[in-house]
């Protein structure tokens, strides 16, 4: 039995770093419905290379929806039309023959375009770095049951930890806010015993870093949660706000002999 194929028209954003970009039209012919979206682009790029044209640049790595490297906007939706799905896990069976697809990079002040559909996400790395390290005694791993964690907290922490840092939440937000990403990272450690030593300092530093990187503020439109391929909950933003407020209210004032630094 022959594999079903479809034909698509792609309107792709082409741009070199800091240069003015524009959409360019391509045709993807005889695309297998079993192929992933990135596999379809691989075929298109193969044809472009064969004619001497520059291939479409896009981020990818594991192609298993884990690493968070891939991601762009398809017809106005981060990662495309399928809920809880990264673009690398999006398959062509979800599109119709003859459909026109518009592809463009995640748009945000803090995510400058590198080339075409590739963006610079190092702003996320700086937020993570601001969180610092976790204090832990050196030596062999402790016995699993020696540190008790309630199932509710463990489940919440694990749900927060599933954030892959793809940036879809930022692209979907009208304010370009990174609140969902930052709150997931803060929540992950705030809920676990291992994260308690630096808990207050972590919240203050990560929120400050988020603002320094040029992300917008959160107005709770819920677009971030809807676009997130890992379905990170908005409750993390509430937790981040609470952690930040408590940390600032209970912050110990510096003594005069400590100086201003």
Buried (B, 14 or more C-beta within 10 A) or exposed (E): EEEEBBEBEBBBBBBEEEEEBEEEEBEBEEBBBEBBBBBBBBBBBEBBEEEEEEBBBBBBEEBEBBBBBBBBBBBEBBBBEBEEBBBBBBBBEEBEEEBEBBBBBBBBEBBBBBBBBBBEBEBBEBBBEBBEEEEEEEEEEEEEEEEEEEEEBEEBBEBBBBBBBBBBBBBBBEBBBBBBBBBBBBBBBBBBEEBBBBBBBBBBBBBEBBBEBEBBEBEEEEBBBBBBBBEBBBBBBEBBBEBBEEBEEEEEEEEEEEEEE
